[in-house]
């Protein structure tokens, strides 16, 4: 779950709004699970330069709700990190070219978070990545990143947002030091960060056409792609294809991991009411979880929710890494 706190007004109440959503979300998701099973989440908390300017501290959110997050952590949830690289230039713009700024933003954001919680999992804002960013994550001791969106390339000139995962594989891999999008051929040539790409699903044709018009309006460019990342809070018609692909690729009792993330605003609006009519909503999230539970029952396998760190550790253990 990506927690991307609004900083347009720079008011702490924006974070308290997110905390209230999280309370409701966890209660509703847990109610869907069979007795004895916990619905686990990796809570990706913002800590970056933009947050420092808005709230006065890189890790304001983690500090303001430390006890609350620590309680969730004790119940099996993971506290992860979700850094954005916004930089003030008369307005907030994505900074991906100034390597010193990028590194310092990441270092300060991580160190502030580490004062509150041990951090091993990360997902970057806008899915942005570079060899330099990957190198910094490695130096910080990050175990796993799940920013990769295979086949995705997006560039928006107005805000400077950019991400390029066109040649990334769909399976887990250790990135090459020459190109973060490609698996390393040798251990010496690999970053020591496990890349766990988000699970893909086929995008409806009508949506692909609609995005073409939206991108023109935003002066953005996007690599033509029939697939998109599964957002488990999205309408089921988007996700069924991806879910079924995961079941079809199962190996005996073992089913492929489904890696997904979403934001609080995807399920609840600013009035703390569920998004009844949007493509994303609390109801859609619940429908998708119920569907997975039903399919697992049909296949006689168990739906096991895991944090990003648990998935990474499971992968490393089963692959003798």
N, C-alpha and C positions, 0 to 999 in steps of 0.2 A: 504494500500500500504506500503510495507516495503522498507525503504530507507537504503540500506546497502552500505555505501560508501567505495570504495577500498582504502586501506592504504598501499599498497605494496611500493609505491614510496613516500608516505607521502606528496604529493603535493596538495595544495588547489585547483588546477585546477580540480581535480576529483570531488569536490563538485559543482563547477561551471558547470561542464558537467551535473550533476544531475539536477541542477536548470533549465538548458535549456531544458532538457527532460520534466520536470514537466510543464513548460510553454506550450510546444507543446501538451503534454498529456491532460491537462485540457481543452485547446481550442478545441481539436478534440472530446473529450468526451462530452463537453457541446453542441457541434453542433449536436449531435445525439438526444438530449433531446427535448421533446415537449416544445412549448413556455411557459414560466413561471415556468419551473421546472429546478432545479439546480442539476448537478451531483456532489454529495458530496463525499469527500475522507477523510480518516484519514491518515495523513502524518506521518509516523513513522520514527522519526529522531534518528540517532545514537548518543549516549552520554555514553561513557565508557572508560575504561583504554586504550584500543587499540587506540581510537580516540585521547586521550591525548598524547600518545607517537607519533602518526603520525602527528598531527596538532598543538600540544602545548596546547590544551584545551579540556576537556571532551566534552563540548557542542559547539565545534567550528562551526559546521554546523548551529546550531540555532542562534549563535551570528553573524556569517558572513552574514547571509541572514535574519536577524530579521525583517527588514521592509518588505521584500518580503513575508515572511511567515505570518506576521501579516496581510498583505493585503488579503492573501488567507483565513486566519481565519475570517476576517470580511465578507467574501463572503459565509461563511457557512461551510468551511472545518475545520477539527480538527487537531491540532498539538498533536501527540502522541509520544511515546517513544519506541525505539527498541534497547535495550542493548544487547551487546555481552559480553562474558566472556573470551576473549582472554587474555593470559598471556605470557609474553616474557620469554622463557627458552632456549635461544640460537636460537630459532625460535618461532613463535606464535603458541601456543597450547591452546586448550580449557581447562579452569580450572573449574572443577565442584566438586572437592574433598575438597579443602581448604575453609572451611566455612567462615573464617575471610576475605579472599581475596574476595570471592563472595559477601559477605555483604558490604564490603567497596567499591567495584567496583560499586555496585548498588546504594549505598548511595551517593557517589560522583557524579556518572552520573546523578542521579535524581536531586540532589540539584543544579547542574550546569544548567540542563534544566529548573528547576523551577524558576531560576533567569530570564529566558527569557519568559516562557509561563507557564500557569497552565496546569498540566499534570494529566489526569485521566485515560487514556487508554494505554495499553502496549501490545506488542507482543515480546517475547524474541527471541534472535538469536538461530537458530537451533531447535526451539520449546522446548528448554531445560526447565525443571522445577524440583523442589524438594519441600518438605515441608518447608525447610529453605528459599528458594527463595520466595515461596508464603507468608511466614510469613513476610519477608522483604517488599514485595509489599503492604501487608496489613498495615504495620506500616507507610508506606509512603502515605497512603490515596488513593491508586489506586482504582478506581471504577470498572474497568473491564479489564480482560486479555483475549486475544484470541490466545493463544499459543497452546491450546489443539488440537491435531490431533488424534481423536479416532481410536484405533486399531493400532497405529503407534509405532514402536520401532526400533530405529536405533542406532548403535554404531560403530564408526570408530576409531580404536586404534591409527592410525598414527597421527591424529590431536587431539585426545581426545574428539571428538564430540560425544554427547550422548543425547538421548531423549527417554522417555518411557511413552506412553499414551495408553497402551494396554487395560486397563480396564475402560477407560473414556467413559461416555455416549455421545450420539450425540446431546442431548439437553442441553440448558443452565442449570447451576447448581452452587451452592455454595459448594466449596470443603471441604471435611472433614479434620480436623486438623490431623487426623491419616494417611490419604492418599489423596493427592491432586487430584488423579485420580477418586475418588469416591465422590458422593454427600453426604453431611452431613445429618444425620438423625435428628439432632436437631439444633436449632439456636445456642445454646451454644457451640456445637462442630464444628461449621462452620467458615471458614475464611470469612471475610467480603469483599471478592473480587469476583465479578461475573465472572465465567468462561464461555466464549462463544466459544465453539468449532467451528473450521472451518467446512464448509459444505463439505460432501464427495461425490465423484463420483466413479463409477466403473472403474478400470484400465483395459485397453485392455490386453488380455492374452499375446500378443507378447511383450508388454512393460514390463510385469512382468518377462518374461523370460530374456529379455535384461538386466534388473536391476540385475538379479542374477549374470551375468557375470561381470557387472560393479562393483558390491559389492565385488566379489572375487578379482578383480584387486586392489581395494582400501583397501583390507583387512578389510572389514566392514561386520557387521552382521545386518540383518533386519528381523523383525517378519513377517512371511507369512501373507499377507493381500490382499484381492481382491479390496480394496478401497484406494483412495488417496484424499488429499485435493483438492478442486476445485481451480485452478489458472485461473482466468478469462482472462488472456493473452495467455492461452494455446489453441492449436487447438481445434475447436468445438467438434471433435470426442471424446475428453476426458471429456467434460463437459455436454453434452446433458443428459446423464443419471442422473446426479446430479440435473440438472435444472428441469427435469421432475418429479423427486421424490419430489422436493419442491412444485411443482404445485399440485401433487397428494395428498399432505398432507394438502392442504389448508382447512381452516375452514370458509365456507361462503365467505365473501369478504376479509378474512384475509389469506394471504399466508405466509408460513414459511419464516423466515429470511434466506438469502443466505449470509454466511460469507466467505469472500475470501480476499486474499492479493497477491501482486506480487512485483517484484523489477524493478527498471528502466532498468537494463540490459535485462530484459525479453522482452522489447518492442523496444529498440533502442540499437544499438551496439556502440562501442567506437568511431566510426567515425560519430556518430549522424545520421546514416542511419537506416531505419527500418529493422528489422530482417526478410527478405523476405522469407527465406527458412527454418527457424527453427521451432521447435514445438511451440515456443512462439513468438509473434510478435504484433505490433500495429494493424495490420489488423485483427489478430485473436481476439484481445480485442474488436475491433469495431464490428466484426461479432457476438461475444457473446452478447454484449449489444443490438445489433439490434434484435437478436433472442429473448432475454428476453422482449424487447418492443413489438415485434410481438405477442408472446405468451400471454402477459398481455392484449393486445388488443383483442385477440381471447377469452380470459377468462372474458373480461369486468372488469378487475381490473387495478389498477394503479401501475406502477413500481416506487417505492419511494426509492431513494438512501439515505442512512443515515450514519452518522459517528458512530464510535464504541460507543461513549458516548451517542448518541441519541438512539441507539439500546438498550443499557443497561438501560437507563432511561425509555424507552418504556416498556421493560420487567418488570422492578420493579414496574411501575405504574399499568400495567395490571394484575400483580400477587400480588398486594397489599403488596409489600415489603417496 
